[in-house]
């Protein structure tokens, strides 16, 4: 998992959702802006594509979901608006640093 460059297509991030209990809804504060790490910050547009697959965890009975999003200029956006989105604690795997970051994901792809 990591960053994969495409010419004139931006970058693709493979994002792994830890658990459904990490879900934080931000429907009340629509104008709230979340500060992200500039190295992996991204803007997810309403029409961005997302494909997911569920893998059953051997330790817990819950399902872990892996989501692939097509992002545009992720290194240039330091702030992301929370309109029509929900905040999830995601594991973002970057080439340079393997750390946890907080990103924004569509409501249509919530973890069951």
C-alpha positions in Angstrom: 0.0 0.0 0.0 1.2 3.5 -0.7 1.2 6.4 -3.1 1.0 5.7 -6.8 1.6 8.5 -9.2 -0.3 8.9 -12.5 0.4 11.6 -15.0 -2.4 14.3 -15.1 -4.5 12.1 -12.7 -3.2 13.2 -9.3 -2.4 10.5 -6.7 -4.1 7.5 -5.4 -4.1 6.7 -1.7 -4.9 3.3 -0.2 -6.8 4.1 3.0 -7.6 1.4 5.6 -10.3 2.0 8.1 -9.4 0.7 11.5 -12.8 0.1 13.1 -16.3 1.5 13.0 -16.1 2.8 16.6 -13.6 5.4 15.4 -16.3 7.1 13.3 -16.9 10.7 14.3 -19.8 12.5 12.6 -19.5 16.2 11.9 -23.0 17.0 10.5 -23.6 19.8 12.9 -20.5 21.8 12.1 -20.6 22.1 8.4 -18.2 25.0 8.2 -15.6 23.4 10.4 -12.2 22.9 8.8 -9.8 20.1 9.8 -6.1 20.7 9.6 -4.2 17.8 8.0 -0.6 16.9 7.5 0.6 18.8 4.4 2.4 15.8 3.1 -0.8 13.7 2.8 -3.5 16.3 3.0 -6.2 15.9 0.4 -9.5 17.3 -0.9 -12.1 14.6 -1.6 -14.7 16.0 -4.0 -18.3 14.7 -4.0 -17.8 13.1 -7.4 -14.5 11.4 -6.5 -14.5 7.6 -7.1 -14.1 5.1 -4.3 -13.9 1.3 -4.4 -13.9 -0.8 -1.3 -13.5 -4.4 -0.2 -14.2 -6.0 3.1 -11.8 -8.4 4.8 -12.8 -10.3 7.9 -10.5 -9.8 10.8 -9.2 -13.0 12.4 -8.9 -11.4 15.9 -12.2 -9.5 16.1 -15.5 -10.5 14.6 -15.7 -7.0 12.9 -14.9 -6.4 9.3 -12.1 -4.1 8.2 -12.7 -2.2 5.0 -10.1 -1.0 2.6 -11.0 2.0 0.5 -9.2 3.3 -2.6 -9.9 7.0 -3.5 -8.8 9.0 -6.5 -7.5 12.3 -5.0 -6.6 15.5 -6.7 -3.5 17.5 -5.7 -3.2 16.0 -2.2 0.1 17.8 -1.3 -1.3 21.3 -2.0 -4.4 21.3 0.2 -3.7 21.8 3.9 -7.3 22.2 4.9 -10.4 20.3 4.0 -14.0 21.4 4.4 -16.3 19.1 6.3 -19.4 19.8 4.2 -21.3 16.6 3.3 -18.5 14.4 4.8 -17.9 12.4 7.9 -14.5 12.2 9.6 -12.9 8.8 10.1 -9.7 7.9 11.8 -7.9 6.2 8.9 -4.5 4.6 8.4 -2.9 6.4 5.5 0.2 4.7 4.1 2.7 7.2 2.7 5.9 6.2 1.0 8.0 8.5 3.2 6.3 8.0 6.6 4.0 5.2 7.8 1.9 7.0 10.4 -1.8 7.5 11.2 -3.5 10.6 9.9 -7.1 11.9 10.0 -8.8 12.3 6.7 -12.3 12.8 5.4 -14.4 10.3 3.7 -17.8 10.2 2.0 -20.9 9.4 4.0 -21.9 6.9 1.3 -19.0 4.6 2.3 -19.6 4.3 6.0 -18.5 1.1 7.8 -21.3 -1.2 8.7 
